[in-house]
Amino acid sequence: LVSGRARLEFEVPEAKGSHTAPTMATLVKQQKPLPEGTFGEAELTPEAMQSLCAQYTKTYDGQIPPMWKAAFDGNLPAMKALHFFYRKGVDGFDAMNREDRSMPTHIACLRGHHAVLEWLAGLHWHDGRLVTNFNLRDDGGHTPLWLCAAWGWEKCVRLLLTLPHVHPLVPDARGVSPEEAARRVGFHQIADAIKVRADELGVALPERAFWDEPDKRFYVKEPEAAPAAEESDDEEDME
């Protein structure tokens, strides 16, 4: 899924007069980091990463996927392990919570897991497009930005506002925008930041704005002209 995958390389510590297994901290210190731009720095051994995966896959009930659970816990090593070993998605049906149609991105924003959100924002397809769609809405119409704003996670909000694809004005199912959601609960600095970003992009509400992938920018749709009134056949006959 992520371009430029590289093979994990680890150094296996040699036993020196003792049969005691090395601790996890020792293994982490002795492993070699991955090349930059592939999978980030290796954080655990393959065995440890598989163990992390098992913690989330063995309890899968068909409703809440392992990747979503790991995002809920803010367990970034487990998310990376699931993504790397099992190619578990982060923005599709295999990652969606069937109960509320939320993605790992939504729950990470709801709980303020900035490190998880930062990792999700760094995943790209081979052609450079972001893997994660940060404008997706859950069953309540909430985008990740909306959830961050409503819960006051300013650091997460500011991260999302740096992403060019993020539309800052997508409202929820009741028509409440992220800016309004933040103001309602007193997070005025967050609301101001969203307003400033919307002004910078020059965007309107989603029904009047669209993202142009080749140009990498939002455009505002021109209002459609009203169709000209057509004369009826009877009027034509009268003439």
Residue, then its C-alpha position, 0 to 999 in steps of 0.5 A: l500500500v505504501s510506496g517503497r517498501a523495504r525488507l525489515e532487517f534485525e540484529v539477533p543478539e547472541a547469548k553470552g553465558s545465559h539462557t535468559a531471553p533478552t528483554m523487549a527494550t534490548l531488542v528495540k535498541q539493537q534493531k536497525p531502522l528502516p530506510e527513510g521513506t519506507f515504513g518509518e523507523a522499525e519499533l519492534t521485532p517481527e515477532a513482537m509486531q506479530s504479537l501486537c497484531a494478534q492482540y487485535t485480530k483474535t478478538y475481531d467480532g466482525q463489527i469493529p476491525p482490528m485497525w479501528k481498535a488499535a486507533f481507539d487505543g492510540n496504539l501506533p505500533a500495532m497500527k503499523a504492524l497491522h498495516f505492514f504484515y496483514r495489509k490492513g487498510v486504514d480508510g476502507f471497508d476493512a477498517m470501518n466500524r460497522e456500528d457507526r461507519s467511522m474510520p480509524t481516522h475518526i476515532a483517532c480525532l475523537r480521542g485526540h491521538h495526534a501521533v496516530l493522526e500524523w502517521l495516517a496523514g503520511l501514508h501515500w499511494h504510489d502516485g503520491r495521493l493520500v491514502t486517507n480521505f480526511n473528508l469522509r463522514d461517519d453516520g452522524g455526518h462528522t468528518p475527522l476535523w469536525l470531531c477534533a474541533a468539537w472535542g477541543w483537540e487543537k493540536c490535531v485540528r492544526l495538523l489537519l488544517t495543514l493538509p491541502h485536501v481537507h475541506p474545513l467547512v464540511p457540516d455534520a448531518r444537522g448542518v453544523s460546521p466544524e467552526e460552529a461546533a468549536r464555538r458552541v463549546g467555547f473553543h474559539q481559537i480552534a474556530d478562528a483557525i478553521k475560519v482563517r483556513a477556509d478564507e485562505l482556500g477560498v472555499a464555500l460549503p461542500e455543495r459549492a466547492f470541489w477539490d481539483e486533483p491535477d491543480k491540487r486546490f479547491y474551486v468554487k462552483e459557479p451557480e447554475a443558470a436557471p433554465a429558460a422557460e419553455e413555451s407549451d405546445d398550446e401556446e405555440d399553436m395559438e401563435 
